[in-house]
Each structure stands twice: as C-alpha cells, then as structure tokens.
Amino acid sequence: MELNEEVEFLVMACDGVWDMVTDQLAVDSVAASDPHLSATTLRDRAFLSGSTDNISVVVVYFDPAAVGDHARN
C-alpha cells in the first residue's frame, strides 16, 4: 500500500484481534472512535467477541500534511 493523503491511520494488532475482528470491522471501529480510545475500543471488541488469545492493538494516526509532503518528495 502506498502512503498518501487518503491514509488516515494504521492498525497493528496481534492474532487475538484478527481472529475475531475483520479488517473492515477494525477500520470502521477505529474510524468511529475517539483517536485517544481507538486501540482500547478495538481491543475490547475482540475480547467481548470471545477472543482467548493475546490481544494487543496499536493505532497510528497520520498527519495528512506530513504524508502529502513525504509523498511529493
């Protein structure tokens, strides 16, 4: 995937999340969450869906202006 101005965030999570949450559900969940709580929201969604594996989530938000500058260089 090319990093450009349309990329808002990156979700990094272990299989305890991905076993229970689809890619699209993760994107929708993060997009609808407060940025300060999005990783916690996604972690809780996996846990409440029955994950019994390790559950770790990191959400990285990109600054559109910085990404645009990088893409042009």
C-alpha positions as a Markdown table, in Angstrom:
| # | Residue | x | y | z |
|---|---|---|---|---|
| 1 | Met | 0.0 | 0.0 | 0.0 |
| 2 | Glu | 1.3 | 3.4 | -0.9 |
| 3 | Leu | 1.2 | 6.1 | 1.8 |
| 4 | Asn | -0.8 | 9.1 | 0.6 |
| 5 | Glu | -3.1 | 11.8 | 1.9 |
| 6 | Glu | -6.1 | 9.4 | 1.9 |
| 7 | Val | -4.4 | 7.1 | 4.5 |
| 8 | Glu | -5.7 | 8.2 | 7.9 |
| 9 | Phe | -4.4 | 5.5 | 10.2 |
| 10 | Leu | -2.6 | 2.2 | 10.5 |
| 11 | Val | -3.9 | -0.6 | 12.8 |
| 12 | Met | -1.3 | -3.0 | 14.1 |
| 13 | Ala | -2.7 | -5.9 | 16.2 |
| 14 | Cys | -1.9 | -9.5 | 17.1 |
| 15 | Asp | -3.9 | -12.5 | 16.0 |
| 16 | Gly | -6.1 | -12.3 | 19.1 |
| 17 | Val | -7.8 | -9.4 | 17.5 |
| 18 | Trp | -7.7 | -10.6 | 13.9 |
| 19 | Asp | -9.2 | -14.0 | 14.8 |
| 20 | Met | -12.4 | -12.1 | 16.0 |
| 21 | Val | -12.5 | -8.9 | 14.0 |
| 22 | Thr | -12.5 | -8.5 | 10.2 |
| 23 | Asp | -10.3 | -5.9 | 8.6 |
| 24 | Gln | -13.3 | -3.8 | 7.6 |
| 25 | Leu | -14.8 | -4.0 | 11.1 |
| 26 | Ala | -11.5 | -2.8 | 12.6 |
| 27 | Val | -11.4 | 0.1 | 10.1 |
| 28 | Asp | -15.0 | 1.0 | 10.9 |
| 29 | Ser | -14.4 | 0.7 | 14.6 |
| 30 | Val | -11.3 | 2.9 | 14.6 |
| 31 | Ala | -12.8 | 5.5 | 12.3 |
| 32 | Ala | -15.8 | 5.9 | 14.5 |
| 33 | Ser | -13.8 | 6.1 | 17.8 |
| 34 | Asp | -12.1 | 8.9 | 19.6 |
| 35 | Pro | -8.5 | 8.8 | 18.5 |
| 36 | His | -7.3 | 8.5 | 22.1 |
| 37 | Leu | -9.5 | 5.5 | 22.7 |
| 38 | Ser | -9.5 | 3.7 | 19.3 |
| 39 | Ala | -7.0 | 1.0 | 20.3 |
| 40 | Thr | -8.8 | 0.3 | 23.5 |
| 41 | Thr | -12.1 | 0.2 | 21.7 |
| 42 | Leu | -10.8 | -2.4 | 19.2 |
| 43 | Arg | -9.2 | -4.4 | 22.0 |
| 44 | Asp | -12.5 | -4.5 | 23.9 |
| 45 | Arg | -14.4 | -5.5 | 20.7 |
| 46 | Ala | -12.1 | -8.5 | 20.3 |
| 47 | Phe | -12.3 | -9.5 | 23.9 |
| 48 | Leu | -16.1 | -9.2 | 24.0 |
| 49 | Ser | -16.3 | -11.2 | 20.8 |
| 50 | Gly | -14.7 | -14.1 | 22.7 |
| 51 | Ser | -11.0 | -13.9 | 21.9 |
| 52 | Thr | -9.0 | -16.2 | 24.1 |
| 53 | Asp | -5.6 | -15.3 | 22.5 |
| 54 | Asn | -3.3 | -12.4 | 23.2 |
| 55 | Ile | -4.9 | -9.1 | 22.4 |
| 56 | Ser | -2.6 | -6.2 | 21.6 |
| 57 | Val | -3.5 | -3.2 | 19.5 |
| 58 | Val | -1.7 | -0.1 | 18.3 |
| 59 | Val | -3.3 | 2.5 | 16.1 |
| 60 | Val | -1.1 | 5.1 | 14.4 |
| 61 | Tyr | -2.7 | 8.2 | 13.1 |
| 62 | Phe | -1.1 | 10.0 | 10.2 |
| 63 | Asp | -0.9 | 13.8 | 9.7 |
| 64 | Pro | -2.3 | 14.4 | 6.2 |
| 65 | Ala | 0.0 | 17.4 | 5.6 |
| 66 | Ala | 3.1 | 15.4 | 6.6 |
| 67 | Val | 2.1 | 12.4 | 4.5 |
| 68 | Gly | 1.5 | 14.7 | 1.5 |
| 69 | Asp | 4.9 | 16.3 | 1.8 |
| 70 | His | 6.5 | 12.9 | 2.0 |
| 71 | Ala | 4.6 | 11.6 | -1.0 |
| 72 | Arg | 5.7 | 14.5 | -3.1 |
| 73 | Asn | 9.4 | 14.1 | -2.3 |
